[in-house]
Amino acid sequence: MSPRIPDFLVIGAQKAGTTTLYADLRAQPAIGMSSVKEPEVLIKLPDAREATAYYERLFPDNPAHRRRGEASTHYSQRTLYAGLPERARELLGGDLRLIYLVRNPVERAISHHYHAYSRDRCDRDVDLAVRNDPAFVDNGRYAMQLAPWRDVFGPDSVMVIVFEEYVRDRAATLRAIGDFLAVPVDPSLIDAAKSFNKSEGNRVYGYLRPLLRGDLYRLWVRKAVPERLRQRVRDLVAPRAPERPPPPRPDTVDWLIERLAPDADALRQMLGRPQPIWDLEATRRKYAEPAQRAAQK
């Protein structure tokens, strides 16, 4: 009997809709998503036997599942975790399929900052934070992150989903994924009115995070305790995320665009798109206008 391991990965990007996509895919009877999102098996378990055994615990033995998938955004953080495509090929095989969500890289960096700030991982000042931690830029260099995956598995094995197009029509995106994975999908099964993992209003778990990310909770408590009860307990002990800090200054947006625009164009060329994927000049104007209004007061 073949082991229950994934035959496709959602590799990122962070703050680009992977949690919502995970929920949409998990709602499909023909697709088995790992019982834990972000298990990061390729990073955390270098021993192949341990990794395979862990995957067996993440995927139920369900004959209706024609595809199995894992979603871990650290798989597209190349500057922190090198060699993952080669590891994936060795462990999961050369027929692995890959899904990569990408978002306006400036907006992604700003959302990433709030996510990190709300968890006390960076300065509240976005202008300082994005300059001090290269991950805010590097995680939005999608062509750079994607290149080794395409080199190892080939361009036809990689599906790139543009976040802005996905949220505009999740049903159409799901149908395209069904074609890519060669499985039937039913868009009526997704909760199209709900998006997941928005930073605003989320609970911040702080000292509870190691417990909630441990195997005891993720593999056993989650299965044994209904989600409604788990959420009630979390609401009692964990505070809500802080208010979103002020937006970046126009010069910070200029700084981000200067570093991210070349990669955005490289991604456009990689995907064979004739037009830019994002209007970064519109992004520049979006953040310049509030500053101009404030200066006029």
C-alpha angles and dihedrals in degrees: 000000000000117000121257099250129144121271092191135035132204097212101183154214106230113241092011102108102280094136092053091046090049089055092046092051093043089058091063116095093213094053125070113199119193111270087238123051114221098018089156092203094164089058103037102040113047093170109089095214093051091047093050092048091050092051089053088060092048097053124058119225095252117154090200090068108096092173133031122203141188124199116204119154094197087073088078096049095095097168090060101035115034126186098028097131090056090046091049092051092049094049104030103028138245095283092067115134122216132206120195124184118205130190136188094295095222092051089045091054092050092048090046089054093053091047091052094042093051087057093048093248099124145016118292089231106087091197090062098036099055090050094047099048117049091201091079088065101028095054088057095051091097100172090052092049094045099046098083092046091053091045093054101038103022130248094274091061093059126078117193116202120195108222095217091054091045096054090045092057115007093170092058091048091050091052090051090051090050089055091047093051094037094233132120116257133188114207091194088073095065124087095238093179093060130071123190138225098019107167096223111091095002120137118255109218101190109167089014093062097086089051094047092048094047123104093244091063100032098047104029115018093046090055096044101042121059115246093239091058093044090051091049091054092046091050090054097052106028125068123226120260115273121258116282110268122237115291120261120278116256091252089057091051088050089050092051094046092050090056099037105038096075091054091045089056091046089054090050090054092044090055094042094239115158095207132048113273092222133025099232092177088061088050089052091052092046092062096036095057098063090048091051092049091049091051091053094056 
